[in-house]
């Protein structure tokens, strides 16, 4: 609607001294000509707005002009109060500031919208932590935050995943990113983007030298590049395996985008008819030649172009699955018995063939957590890797009786 667009232009102009008409047009998804017509409408309504032409021109408000109109709709107010999840604000020391800001916004809201906003904060809860993740390491973001906001270089002592000693680097920071409750520093090292887990930074010193970022690159650009590098690794090994249908949901949840085939998902059986249905539904798994699977044994790129791999190895949640998948809180702790076969005698004991892409053969060791519910059919080299690993496990526990009692 035009009224919403006019208000958006007014609010944008209050945040910046001058905004190019082309930028306004792009952000509001209209033509430049429409922007100029809107500016004329604002001017006719008494808003002191004007346009300057030329290379450094744009749309501006007269200095000092402000409006107290928030322009928040009922849905916008609900979104604002619902998405103020704890965690990231605490790490940045902004909990108090957030509460104060929300109180001020609540006062500024039109009276009819206040109950909706207040109800959203009581009815929607966002918990950013993963299930049973345990206490997180204490992270000191003060120096990192200072360097980010003052545009200064950082000197880090950083421990890579699996390493016992720290290394010293001088980096040019772009910003901080919180992903799934874990903080990362996005920075250039030697002009190349790098990803550093904040909880592996032993010390961080803000230098007097200005940060030397690549021209035109913002935090979102650098993060997207690193994220794709972590998640979209080339597939070197394609594994064909069969999985018991009763474990198919668990496999899909753990393996995720590594799946390279269409997977049959059995519909829910009708009451009193185990395994019955009108035929399998087809769930399309991503058909891609790229996969986010690091080797769970080795971490070849930790601390370099994406140290996120060590934080999220393939199947990181496999041992516990989804503890709340239809379970009560008391049941959640034992809801993921992923390694035992379940002989139910119905269609859920059938086998389903899947194809999974891995960057290295060793990464397929994640399938061992399914015990006899998953069997790798080929290639032979992956079967050999799993057999060798299983043999080492047998040797490790070879002193125990198969019945579960220590050997006498």
C-alpha positions in Angstrom: 0.0 0.0 0.0 1.1 3.5 -0.7 0.6 4.7 2.8 2.9 1.9 4.2 5.5 2.8 1.6 5.4 6.5 2.4 5.9 5.7 6.1 8.8 3.4 5.3 10.5 6.1 3.3 10.0 8.5 6.2 11.5 6.1 8.7 14.4 5.2 6.4 15.3 8.9 5.9 15.3 9.5 9.6 18.0 6.9 10.1 20.4 8.3 7.4 21.3 11.8 6.2 20.8 11.0 2.5 19.6 7.9 0.7 19.9 7.4 -3.1 16.6 7.1 -4.8 17.8 3.9 -6.5 18.5 2.3 -3.1 15.0 3.3 -1.8 13.5 1.8 -4.9 15.3 -1.4 -4.5 14.5 -1.8 -0.8 10.8 -1.0 -1.3 10.6 -3.0 -4.6 9.3 -0.1 -6.7 10.7 2.0 -9.6 12.8 5.1 -9.1 10.0 7.1 -10.7 7.6 5.9 -8.0 10.0 7.0 -5.3 10.1 10.5 -6.7 6.3 10.6 -6.8 6.2 9.4 -3.2 8.7 12.2 -2.2 6.3 14.7 -3.8 3.4 13.3 -1.8 5.4 13.6 1.4 6.3 17.1 0.6 2.7 18.0 -0.2 1.8 16.6 3.2 4.2 19.0 5.0 7.1 16.7 5.4 10.4 18.7 4.8 11.8 16.3 2.3 13.8 17.1 -0.8 15.9 15.5 -3.6 19.4 16.3 -4.6 20.6 15.3 -8.0 24.2 14.4 -9.0 26.7 11.7 -8.3 26.4 12.1 -4.5 22.7 13.1 -4.5 19.7 11.4 -3.0 16.6 11.9 -0.9 17.0 13.8 2.4 15.0 15.3 5.2 15.8 18.8 6.6 18.3 18.5 9.4 16.7 18.1 12.8 13.3 16.9 11.5 12.0 13.9 13.5 8.6 12.2 13.8 7.4 10.2 16.8 5.2 8.0 14.7 6.4 4.4 15.2 4.2 3.1 12.4 4.1 -0.4 14.0 1.2 -2.6 13.0 -0.3 -5.2 15.3 1.6 -8.0 13.4 4.9 -6.0 13.5 4.6 -5.5 17.3 3.9 -9.2 17.8 6.9 -10.1 15.8 9.2 -7.7 17.7 8.2 -9.0 21.1 8.1 -12.7 20.1 11.6 -12.8 18.6 13.6 -11.3 21.4 15.1 -14.7 22.3 17.5 -14.9 25.3 21.1 -15.9 24.8 22.7 -13.7 22.2 21.8 -10.5 24.1 23.2 -11.9 27.3 26.5 -12.8 25.6 26.8 -9.2 24.4 25.8 -7.7 27.8 22.6 -6.3 26.3 19.9 -7.9 28.4 19.2 -4.8 30.4 19.2 -2.6 27.3 16.8 -5.0 25.5 14.3 -4.9 28.4 14.5 -1.1 28.5 14.1 -0.8 24.7 11.0 -3.1 24.8 9.4 -1.0 27.6 9.9 2.1 25.5 8.5 0.5 22.4 5.5 -0.7 24.4 4.8 2.8 25.6 5.1 4.1 22.0 2.7 1.5 20.6 -0.8 2.5 19.8 -3.1 1.4 22.7 -5.0 -1.2 20.6 -1.7 -3.0 19.7 -0.3 -3.3 23.3 -2.2 -6.4 24.4 -1.1 -8.3 21.3 2.5 -7.4 21.8 2.4 -8.3 25.5 0.6 -11.6 24.8 3.2 -12.6 22.2 6.0 -12.3 24.8 4.0 -14.7 27.1 2.8 -17.2 24.5 5.9 -17.7 22.3 9.2 -18.9 23.7 12.4 -19.3 21.6 15.1 -21.5 23.0 18.2 -21.3 20.8 20.1 -24.1 22.5 20.1 -27.7 21.1 18.7 -30.5 23.1 20.9 -31.8 25.9 23.8 -29.6 24.8 25.0 -29.2 28.3 26.6 -26.0 29.8 28.4 -23.9 27.1 31.9 -22.7 27.6 32.2 -19.1 28.9 32.9 -16.8 26.1 34.3 -13.3 26.5 33.2 -11.2 23.6 34.3 -7.8 24.9 37.5 -7.5 22.9 35.9 -8.9 19.8 33.0 -6.6 20.1 35.3 -3.6 20.6 37.3 -4.4 17.5 34.2 -4.9 15.4 32.6 -1.6 16.4 35.8 0.5 16.3 37.1 -1.1 13.0 40.4 -2.2 14.5 42.6 -5.2 13.8 42.7 -8.1 16.3 45.5 -10.2 17.5 44.3 -13.7 18.5 45.7 -16.7 20.2 43.5 -19.4 18.8 43.3 -23.2 19.3 42.1 -25.1 16.3 39.8 -28.1 16.7 41.7 -31.1 17.9 44.9 -29.2 18.5 46.7 -29.0 21.9 48.5 -25.7 21.3 47.3 -22.2 20.3 48.5 -20.2 17.3 48.8 -16.4 17.0 47.0 -14.6 14.1 46.4 -11.0 13.2 43.0 -10.6 11.6 40.7 -8.0 10.1 37.2 -8.5 11.7 33.9 -8.1 9.8 31.7 -9.0 12.8 30.2 -11.6 15.1 27.7 -14.3 14.2 25.7 -16.4 16.6 24.7 -19.7 15.0 22.7 -22.4 17.0 23.9 -20.8 20.2 27.6 -20.7 19.2 29.4 -17.5 18.6 31.8 -17.1 15.7 34.2 -14.3 14.6 34.2 -13.6 10.9 37.5 -12.1 9.9 40.0 -11.9 7.0 43.4 -13.4 7.6 45.9 -12.4 4.9 42.9 -11.1 2.8 41.1 -14.4 2.9 37.9 -15.0 4.9 38.2 -17.2 8.0 35.8 -18.4 10.7 36.9 -18.6 14.3 34.9 -20.1 17.1 34.8 -17.6 20.0 35.1 -20.3 22.7 38.5 -21.4 21.2 40.0 -17.9 21.3 42.4 -18.0 24.2 43.2 -14.2 24.1 42.1 -11.4 21.9 43.9 -8.0 21.8 42.6 -5.0 20.0 45.4 -3.2 18.1 45.7 0.4 17.1 45.8 -0.5 13.4 42.6 0.0 11.4 41.0 -3.1 10.0 41.8 -3.7 6.3 38.6 -5.3 5.0 38.1 -6.1 1.3 36.3 -3.3 -0.5 32.5 -3.8 -0.8 32.4 -6.8 1.4 30.0 -6.8 4.4 29.6 -9.2 7.3 26.6 -10.9 5.6 28.7 -11.4 2.4 31.6 -12.9 4.2 29.4 -15.1 6.4 27.5 -16.5 3.4 30.7 -17.3 1.6 32.1 -19.2 4.7 28.7 -20.9 5.4 28.5 -22.3 1.9 32.1 -23.4 2.1 31.3 -25.4 5.3 28.0 -26.8 4.1 28.6 -27.4 0.4 31.7 -29.6 0.2 32.2 -31.7 -2.9 31.1 -35.3 -2.8 34.0 -37.7 -3.3 32.3 -41.0 -2.2 28.8 -42.1 -2.9 27.6 -44.7 -0.5 24.6 -47.0 -1.2 23.1 -48.4 1.9 19.9 -50.1 3.2 18.1 -49.0 6.3 15.3 -50.5 8.3 12.1 -48.5 7.6 11.6 -48.1 11.3 14.9 -46.1 11.4 14.4 -44.1 8.2 13.1 -41.0 9.9 16.1 -41.0 12.3 18.5 -41.5 9.4 17.0 -38.6 7.3 17.2 -36.3 10.4 20.8 -37.2 11.1 22.2 -37.4 7.5 20.1 -34.5 6.2 21.3 -33.0 3.0 23.9 -35.7 2.5 21.1 -37.8 1.0 21.3 -37.9 -2.7 18.3 -40.1 -3.6 14.6 -40.1 -3.3 13.6 -41.7 0.0 10.4 -43.6 0.5 8.7 -42.5 3.7 5.9 -45.0 4.8 2.7 -43.3 5.7 1.4 -43.6 9.3 -0.5 -46.9 9.7 -4.2 -46.9 10.3 -5.2 -47.8 13.9 -5.2 -51.5 14.4 -3.5 -52.1 11.1 0.3 -52.2 11.7 2.2 -51.2 8.6 -0.9 -50.6 6.4 -1.4 -47.7 4.2 -2.2 -46.6 0.7 1.4 -46.8 -0.4 4.5 -45.0 0.4 4.8 -41.2 0.0 7.9 -40.0 -1.8 10.0 -37.4 0.1 12.5 -35.7 -2.2 15.9 -35.5 -0.6 18.3 -32.9 -2.1 19.9 -34.3 -5.3 23.2 -32.6 -5.2 26.8 -33.2 -5.8 27.8 -31.2 -2.8 27.5 -32.1 0.9 28.3 -30.6 4.3 30.1 -33.6 5.7 33.4 -33.2 7.4 35.4 -36.2 8.4 34.3 -37.0 12.0 37.8 -38.4 12.6 39.9 -35.7 11.1 39.2 -31.9 10.8 41.4 -30.9 7.9 40.1 -27.3 7.7 39.5 -26.4 11.3 40.3 -22.8 12.0 41.0 -22.1 8.4 38.2 -21.5 5.9 35.4 -22.4 8.3 36.1 -23.7 11.8 32.4 -24.6 12.1 33.1 -28.2 11.0 34.4 -29.2 14.4 31.3 -27.8 16.0 28.9 -29.7 13.9 30.3 -33.1 12.8 28.1 -35.3 10.7 25.5 -36.9 13.0 26.4 -34.7 15.9 23.0 -35.3 17.4 22.8 -38.9 16.3 23.3 -40.5 19.7 20.3 -38.7 21.0 18.1 -38.1 18.0 15.1 -35.9 18.7 14.4 -36.4 22.4 11.1 -34.6 22.2 9.7 -36.4 19.1 6.3 -37.2 20.6 7.8 -38.0 24.0 7.1 -36.4 27.4 9.8 -34.7 29.3 10.4 -37.9 31.4 10.6 -40.0 28.2 12.9 -37.6 26.4 16.1 -38.8 27.9 15.7 -42.3 26.5 13.9 -41.7 23.3 16.8 -42.3 20.9 17.8 -46.0 21.1 19.2 -45.8 17.6 21.4 -48.9 17.5 19.1 -51.8 18.1 16.9 -53.5 15.6 13.2 -53.7 16.4 11.4 -56.8 15.1 7.9 -55.5 14.9 6.8 -57.9 12.3 5.1 -55.3 10.2 6.0 -53.1 7.2 8.2 -50.9 9.4 10.8 -53.7 9.4 11.2 -53.6 5.7 14.5 -52.3 4.2 14.8 -49.0 2.2 17.8 -48.4 0.0 19.3 -44.9 0.1 22.3 -43.2 -1.4 24.5 -40.8 0.7 27.3 -38.6 -0.4 30.5 -38.1 1.7 33.6 -36.1 1.1 35.8 -39.0 2.3 35.2 -42.7 3.0 36.0 -42.3 6.7 33.0 -40.0 7.2 30.7 -43.0 6.6 31.6 -44.2 10.1 28.7 -42.2 11.3 26.5 -45.0 10.1 27.9 -47.4 12.7 25.8 -45.6 15.3 22.8 -47.4 13.8 24.2 -50.8 14.6 22.5 -53.5 12.5 19.7 -51.2 11.3 21.9 -49.8 8.5 24.0 -51.8 6.1 26.4 -50.3 3.6 26.0 -52.2 0.3 28.8 -50.5 -1.7 31.4 -49.3 -2.5 33.7 -52.0 -1.1 36.2 -49.5 0.3 33.6 -48.0 2.6 32.5 -51.5 3.8 36.2 -52.2 4.5 36.5 -49.0 6.5 33.4 -49.9 8.6 34.6 -53.4 9.1 38.0 -52.3 10.3 36.4 -49.8 12.7 34.0 -52.5 14.0 36.9 -54.9 14.5 38.8 -52.3 16.6 35.7 -51.7 18.7 35.4 -55.5 19.2 39.1 -55.6 20.3 38.4 -52.7 22.7 35.6 -54.5 24.4 36.8 -58.0 23.7 37.3 -58.7 27.4 33.6 -58.5 28.2 31.2 -61.5 27.9 28.7 -61.2 25.1 25.9 -61.5 27.6 26.9 -58.3 29.1 28.8 -59.7 32.2 32.5 -59.3 32.6 34.5 -62.4 31.5 35.7 -64.5 34.4 
